[in-house]
C-alpha cells in the first residue's frame, strides 16, 4: 500500500497536513521530494499531472466498477 501525503519540515520533524492511519512503533519507508507548485492556468497544472496516477487500463471506462464495486460493463455486454 502506498500513501502520498503533504508534510512540512519544521527543522526537526516532518509534520503531515492530514491524519495518517499508521501503526505505532512500525517502521515505514518514506520518499521525500519537494512540492512544486505549477504556475499557469488550470490546464497547465493538469497537464503536469498526466500519467502520475497508477490505475488499471480500463479505469475511465469502468470507473463505476472500481469506485462502487458494480459489475464491469464488459461483463454486462456478455450476459
C-alpha positions as CSV (number, residue, x, y, z in Angstrom):
1,X,0.0,0.0,0.0
2,X,1.3,3.4,-0.9
3,X,0.1,6.7,0.5
4,X,1.0,10.2,-0.6
5,X,0.8,13.0,2.0
6,X,2.0,16.6,2.1
7,X,4.3,17.3,5.0
8,X,6.1,20.4,6.4
9,X,9.6,20.1,7.8
10,X,9.9,22.3,11.0
11,X,13.7,21.8,11.2
12,X,13.4,18.7,13.3
13,X,10.4,16.6,12.2
14,X,8.1,16.1,9.3
15,X,4.6,17.3,10.1
16,X,1.8,15.8,8.0
17,X,-1.1,18.1,6.9
18,X,-3.6,15.3,7.5
19,X,-4.0,12.4,9.9
20,X,-2.2,9.2,8.9
21,X,-3.6,5.8,9.5
22,X,-0.3,4.1,10.5
23,X,0.6,1.6,13.2
24,X,2.5,2.9,16.1
25,X,6.1,1.7,16.6
26,X,6.3,0.5,13.0
27,X,9.0,1.4,10.6
28,X,8.0,2.8,7.2
29,X,9.9,3.8,4.1
30,X,9.4,7.4,3.0
31,X,10.4,9.1,-0.2
32,X,10.9,12.9,0.2
33,X,10.7,15.3,-2.7
34,X,9.9,19.0,-2.7
35,X,6.3,20.1,-3.5
36,X,6.5,22.2,-6.6
37,X,3.5,24.4,-7.4
38,X,2.9,24.7,-11.1
39,X,2.4,28.2,-12.5
40,X,-0.1,28.9,-15.2
41,X,-3.7,28.2,-15.7
42,X,-5.6,25.1,-14.6
43,X,-4.9,23.3,-17.9
44,X,-1.2,23.7,-17.4
45,X,-1.5,22.3,-13.9
46,X,-3.5,19.3,-15.1
47,X,-1.0,18.7,-17.9
48,X,1.8,18.3,-15.4
49,X,-0.2,15.6,-13.7
50,X,-0.8,13.4,-16.7
51,X,0.4,9.9,-16.1
52,X,1.1,10.1,-12.4
53,X,-1.9,8.0,-11.2
54,X,-1.4,4.3,-11.2
55,X,-4.7,2.7,-12.3
56,X,-5.9,-0.1,-14.4
57,X,-6.0,0.5,-18.2
58,X,-9.8,0.4,-18.2
59,X,-10.2,2.9,-15.4
60,X,-12.0,5.5,-17.4
61,X,-14.5,3.1,-19.0
62,X,-15.0,1.0,-15.8
63,X,-14.9,3.8,-13.1
64,X,-18.2,2.7,-11.5
65,X,-16.7,-0.8,-11.1
66,X,-13.6,0.5,-9.4
67,X,-15.3,3.1,-7.2
68,X,-18.6,1.4,-6.3
69,X,-18.0,-2.3,-6.9
70,X,-20.6,-2.6,-9.7
71,X,-20.3,-5.2,-12.4
72,X,-17.9,-4.3,-15.3
73,X,-19.7,-3.0,-18.4
74,X,-17.9,-5.7,-20.4
75,X,-19.5,-8.3,-18.1
76,X,-22.9,-6.8,-18.7
77,X,-22.5,-7.0,-22.5
78,X,-21.6,-10.7,-22.4
79,X,-24.6,-11.6,-20.2
